[in-house]
Amino acid sequence: KNQIKEKIDEKLEEKGCDIDELEQEIHTACGYLASLTMEVMGQQFKGARQTMNWLTECARLIAAQGQPVSFISPIGVPVVQPYRQRRPFTVVTLLQSITLTNDSDKMPLHRQRQVSAFPPNYVHSLDSSHMLLTAIEMQKRGLHFSAVHDSYWTHPCDIEEMNTVLRESFIELYDRPLLEELKNVWEMRYPSINFPDVPAQGDLDLKDVRSAPYFFQ
C-alpha cells in the first residue's frame, strides 16, 4: 500500500497537484488499488495465494495460544518473531522529558503483528537462505561474491558461472519439502495445535530455471 501511495504521489506531483489537499482521496485510492492487486494476484497465482493463506492461518493458530511465531530457516537458523505490545513511559530529567518505549519479552504479545508479519518474514528467510547457499558455493569455487537481498554481484568475468551457481542453489533449496519441514518443526514445538494440511504442490519443473534467461536478473 505504501508503494502504491508513493507512485500516486509521484504522478500527481508531476501534474502539479497539491497532494496534501488530496490526502484523503489518495488514501482511499490506495486502499482500493491494494485490494484489487491482491485479488488479481490471487487469481493469477493461485498456488502462491494458497501458500500465503496457509502460512497466515498457521501463524494465527500459534498467536492465539499467546506464543510468538517461531521457526527454523532452511539453513538451520532459529527465528522467533519479536513483536510485542509497546508501553510508552516518560523519563523526567532536569533538562527535558524523554518518552521511551518498553517492548521487552515480558510485554504482552502483539498478536496481529505476529500473524501479518509471518508470511513475508518466512519468504525473506527463503531468499536469505538462497543467498547464503549461493555465497557458500561461490566460495568453494574460489570466486568473489557480494550481495544485498536479491542483488548478487561478482566480477564481470565470473557472471556466467555465478548465474549457474545461483540457479543450482535455487534448485537445491526448493527441491526440499520446505512447507512440510516447517509444519514438522511446528508440530514438535506446539504439540497442542492441530495445523492444517500443507497446500498441494504445483507442476513447475524446477530444472527449467537452468535455461530461463530472466529467472534472476
TAKAVEN-V154843 format. One record per backbone hydrogen bond with DSSP energy under -1.0 kcal/mol. CO is the residue of the C=O (numbers start at 1). NH is the residue of the N-H. If there is no record, write none. Layout:
CO;NH, CO;NH
//
This chain:
1;5, 2;6, 3;7, 4;8, 5;9, 6;10, 7;11, 8;12, 9;13, 10;14, 11;15, 12;17, 13;16, 18;22, 20;23, 22;26, 23;27, 24;28, 25;29, 26;30, 27;31, 28;32, 29;33, 30;34, 31;35, 32;36, 33;37, 34;38, 35;39, 36;40, 37;41, 38;42, 39;43, 40;44, 41;45, 45;49, 46;50, 47;51, 48;52, 49;53, 50;54, 51;55, 52;56, 53;57, 54;58, 55;59, 56;60, 57;61, 58;62, 59;63, 60;64, 62;65, 62;67, 63;66, 69;81, 71;79, 73;76, 77;73, 79;71, 83;110, 87;102, 89;100, 91;98, 96;93, 98;91, 100;89, 102;87, 104;107, 108;85, 109;111, 110;114, 111;115, 112;116, 113;117, 117;121, 118;122, 119;123, 120;124, 121;125, 122;126, 123;127, 124;128, 125;129, 126;130, 127;131, 128;132, 129;133, 130;134, 131;135, 132;136, 133;137, 134;138, 135;139, 136;140, 137;141, 138;143, 139;142, 146;153, 148;151, 151;148, 153;146, 155;158, 156;159, 158;162, 159;163, 160;164, 161;165, 162;166, 163;167, 164;168, 165;169, 166;170, 167;171, 168;172, 169;173, 170;174, 171;175, 173;176, 176;178, 177;181, 178;182, 179;183, 180;184, 181;185, 182;186, 183;187, 184;188, 185;189, 186;190, 190;193, 205;208, 206;209, 207;210, 208;211, 212;215
//
